[in-house]
Amino acid sequence: MNIRLSRVAVLSQLMRVSLPPLVTPKVLGVDDFALYGDTYGTLLVDATTRLPLTLWEGCDAERLGRWLRGHPGVEVACRDGSLAYRQGITAGAPEAVQVSDRFHL
């Protein structure tokens, strides 16, 4: 088509595309990642499809618990050894089996 577009124009168009409705996974992966320096974020992944669901800044139990209460149906939660994630999963999805190891995702 030989049309010139800037990165901003492409990103702007991509942001307008509607996403499919979020389906709560039966197996949820929870992991943290470094944004920069001492600032961390949380990533939620459908462990079956390996697709990301959401991410946010911080690694707190309260926010994870709220997300899980708003998306019932998680049966297994894969996480690292973080106390915050353990507390968040226990508060938000107490019936979910928690799987914890060093290389969970």
Salt bridges, closest charged atoms under 4 A:
ASP31 OD1 - HIS104 NE2 3.55
GLU62 OE2 - ARG66 NH1 3.02
GLU75 OE2 - LYS26 NZ 3.46
